[in-house]
Amino acid sequence: MSIVIAILVELALLMVLIKGLRSRVRFISNYPELRRFYDYGLLGLSLVVLSKFVFMVLDLRDQGAIELTAQEIKRINSVGNSILLLAVAMLIFGWVRLIGVLIERYELIPVIEFEGEGTQEQLKPGLYLCTLQNCYPILRRLLTGRAGLIVSRSPPDVIRNTLKIEKTPVLWITRLRGEKTVEPTRLEYLLQTLVDFMKKTEYPKLIFIDGVEYLIIENGFAPVFKFLTTLKDYAMLHNTVIVVPVDEKSLDKRSLNLLRREFEGLKVKA
């Protein structure tokens, strides 16, 4: 009976491994920064399958199907345990890599770079559309007295030079891989990052999201609209003002009307 159970367990693990191998390319294309975590996991699982196969020889011996000397049993045990130990090490390496990526990608510390009571135009928490030709001139004023986070299509160095900021975190929306970057198609990942930032402190916060038109091109209007409405709800709960520049000429009339109906326009002087 034990040999039957061992075979079933081995087959189950083998099926999981095959499924993991088939899904590897798709997973890595969606989550490139988790490549090492996934590969370590697959390698660990492969070694577990191999160790179970080695130990199955001992199960066959226990069932009387084969005969082994004491020396052979000792060697098989040694090989199986060594493989299993290596498998555990691979799985640990994978989880360490995962934790490192999560900390690196999500750790955005709220910092109030410009101390003060806030802007003269007091804004209640929520999401606002900025329809000015250039929203950057008012951004520094909005950052005064608020912990800021900037999400932009422009590289961080450009944003920092333009706004003369040093401490405020900047996320770059790009398909390039690097520190503090996020791919345009990963809206759920971006949403979780921004929500985590909002939850870190009850002090007033400002999130500036530039490049919504690019997000719409990459994802379609409906997913981006859902993304923004969800952000608005979290902003109202966590004392956050979110400003989203919108080029009205780049959107169709229906999309623009939906945005105007759901979100207020930013009423501040340029």
N, C-alpha and C positions, 0 to 999 in steps of 0.2 A: 504493500500500500504506500509506503514511504517513497519508493522509487517513482510511483505514478504521480504523487504530489510534486516530487522534485522535477519531473519532466514537465508537468503543467506550469510550474513556476518558471522554469527555463524558457518555455514557449511564450509565456506572457511577457517576460523581460525582453525576449528577442523581438516580439511584435512592437513593443514600445520603442526599442532601439531603431527598428526599421522605419517606424513612423517619424521618429526624430531625425533620422538621416534624410528622409524625403522632404521634411519641412525646413531643413536647415537653410537653404538658399532664400526661401520666402521670409523666414524669421530674420535673418541677417540683413536682408534688404530693407525691412521695416525698422529694425532696431540694430543698426550697425555698431553702436557703442557696447552692445551686449554680446558681441561675437565671441569673445574669450569665455564668457560665462557659459554660453551655449556649447561651445566646443569642449570645454572642460567637463561639462555635464555629460555630453555624448561619450567622451573618452572614459569617464568614470563608469557610466552604465555599461559600456563595452567590456570593461575589465570585470565588472560584476558578473556579466553573462559568462565570461571566460572562467571565472573562479567557480561559478556554479557547475559548469561543465566538468571542471577538474574534480570537484567534490562528488559529482555523480558517479565517478569511478568507485569511490568508497561506498556509495549507496548500493551499487551493484555487488560489491564484495559482501556487504552486510546481508543482501538477499541470497547469497550463495551462488550468484551467477558467474562470478569469477573468483579466482584464488590469488591472494597477494601475500607476500612475505612481510614480516614486521618492518623490515628496512624499506620496502616499497611503500608501505602505508605511511611511514614517517616522511618519506620524500614527497609523496603526493600531498600530505597535509601541509608540509612546508611550502610547497609551490602554491597551493591554493590560498593559504593564508597571506603569502607575500603578494599575490595578485590582488586579493581583497583589500589588503592594506594600501596598496597603490591606488586602488579604486577610490577608497575613502579620501586619500590625499587629493586626488583630482577633483572630487566633489567639494572638498573644503576650499581648494584653490578657486573653484568656480564661484562659490558663495562669497568668498573674500573679494573677488573681482566685481561681483554684482553690488555688494555693499559699497565698494569704492566708487563705482559709477554713479550709484544713487546719491551718495554724499556729494560727489563732485558736481553732478548735474542739477541737483535740487537745492544745494546750499547757497541761497541768495540771502545775504544778511541785510535786513532793513537798516539803512543809515540815513539820518537827516543831515544832508550835506550843507544845506543853507538854513541856519537857525533863524527862527522868527515866528510870528503868530500866524503865518499863512498869507495868502494873497488878500488883497482888499476885497476881491469878489469871493465871498464865502460860498463854497460849494458843498452841498450835502453829498453823502456817499452815493455812488451810482456810476453809470457809464454815460459819457457825453460824446457827441459827435462834434468834431472841429472841422468846419467847412472853410476856414481861412485858406488863402493860397499858400501860406507858409505858417504852420502852427508852432514852429520851433521858437520864435521870439517870445512867446508867452510861456513856454515850458519852464524856463528858469524861475519865473515868478510863481508858477504853480508848485514848483519843487520846494519853495521856501516854507519851512516848518513842516514839511512832509517827507517821509522816507520814500524814496523814489525807486522805480524800476523801469527801464526803457527797453522796449522790444522794437527792433527796427530792421529794415532791409539794408541799411547802411552798416558798414563794418564798425565795431566798437571804437576804434581809434578816431574815425571821422566824427562820430557822435560826441566823443569826449572833447575833441578839439573845438567843435562847433559850439558846445554848451559850456565849455570850460569847467567840466566836472572831473572828479578824480575817484570818489568813493562810490557813487551811485552805480549799481550793477547794470550792465547792458547785455541783452541777449540779441544775437544776430540771427535773423531768419535766412538761412542759406542751405543749399545742398552740400556745401563743403563741410567736412568733419573737423572739429576743433573744439577748444575750450569755450564754453558759454555760447554754443551754437545750437540751433534747433531746426530740423528740416520742416519745410512748409506744409508737408502732408501729415505731420504728426500733431494734429490739433489736440487730441486727448492728452498727449504728453505735455504740450504747452499749457493746456488748461490746468493740469495738476501742478505744474511748476508755479504758475501764477497764484493758484489757490494756496499752495504751501507758503508762498511769500506773504500773502495777505494774513494768514493765520499766525504768523510768527510774533506779531506784536499788535497791541490795541492802539498804538499811536497812529495818527493820521498818515495815510499812505497815498502815493500817486503812481499809477501805472500808465505809461504812455505806449500805445501800440501803433506803430507806423508800418504801413505795408499791407493793410487789409485787402486792397485790390489784388495784390499778389497772392494772398491766401485764397481769395475767391477763384482766381484763375487755376490754382493748383487743386482746390478741393470742391469747387462749386459754391453757389451762394447759400443753399440751405444748410450745409454743415457749418459754414462760417457764421451764419446768423444764429444757429443754435449755440455755437461756441460763445458768441458775444452775449446772448441773453443769459446764459449760465454764469458768465463772468459778472454780469450786472447784479445777479442775485447774491453772489458771494461778496461783491463789493459793498452792498448795502448792509450785509451782516458783519463785515470786518473793517468798517471805517475806512474805506478806500474809494478814492476818486480815480476812475479810468477814463482816459482821453484817447479817442480814436479819430485821427485825421481821415477825412473822406473826400475823394475827388468826385464831385457829383457828376461830372461829364463822363466818367468812366463806367458809370452804372446805368442800367436800364431804369425806366420810370417805375416799374413795379418794385424792383429791389430797393430803390431809393425811398419809395413811399413806406415800405415795410420798416426800413431803418428809422425813418423819421417818426413813425407811429410808436415804435418801441423805445427809442432813446431820445433824450433831450439834446438840443443843440447847445454848444458851449457858448455862454453869453459873457464874454470878457473882452476887454479892449485889447487890440493888437499892440 
